[in-house]
Amino acid sequence: EGASRWTYFRRVQFPLLMPTTLFVLVNAVINAFRMVDHIIVMTRGGPDNATSLLLFRIYELGFSFWDTALAAALTVILLAGLGLAALAQYGFIGPYEPRGMWRWLETIAAWLLAILWVLPLAYAIWTAFHPPEFSARFTLFAPLTLDNFARAWEAAPFARYFFNTFLLVTLILACQLVLCTLAAYAFARYDFPGSNFAFALVLAQLMIMPDVLIVENYKTMSKLGILDSIPAIALPYVASAFGIFLLRQTFKSVPKELDDAARVEGAGALQTLLKVYVPLAKPIYLAYGLVSVSYHWNNFLWPLIVTNSVESRPLTVGLQVFSSTDQGIDWSIICAATLMTSGPLLIGFLLFQRQFVQSFMRAGIR
């Protein structure tokens, strides 16, 4: 039809992605309430509570003043607000196709958002590879240096932090893949009493931030006697509602004739799952693996609460050493440390971005 790439995206791809876009929008609203790591590191809620948010208040009440009853009450309020926001988005946002001037406005807004997202990353790259005196002075021919990375590596036990983080994300991802695969297969291919109610509970978990349950989770880890350990960080995340939902949608798209053919060959349910469903869902597993690793690599609040020693701290908590204002803040070292911690994720996404996007389109979230 002679359509350009932009026209093809706007008229074909974007309408197909609208259900996924709505799903991401709901999750973005929920995640907006999780903005607590910046407050803990930079402002501690000051000045005069001007930067304090509800989740930070819950953290402060529960783990600074140890008023767990009031903290638990605030979590209920936060949960109710998130539920109403999610219902409002699902109930009132219908099919939408911008026309005329609105298309240009949305295009301009998209470019502005992209620039705003790239600017901090560009500043971090510039500052990390230049001497400290150029952190706020942009000179085209400023000298390059790797000294900031060496100083950052020596300022904290990054080798241990990397090992802890790698062990953490590997443990969580392995448990999630096993549990989500089994649960998704059961929801997709078996009709059992209460299956719809059980799946509704799984979907409800999508609307609940893990941070809302930090008080109860902390009490549970304390009773188990595993505080200040990698399992204590991982245990609340070993099951994922998003993973179950994503794999269930994928498994439901597999023709049932393949099930029948496998059973004719004498394969049991587990063999059918491993030999038929799992191979067909490999792109989905790759996309989900990237999402899971990225989330838990960057997770901050829960590891901060349950870890107290270098032996169990992940990278995000270890970066706090650079936020101390006793000796002043060296932005060159901070940016170098930030790039070292986020570099593996950026490289992974750049290598697998095509499979990442295609797998979500193939999953058919609707």
Disulfide bonds with the S-S distance in Angstrom:
none
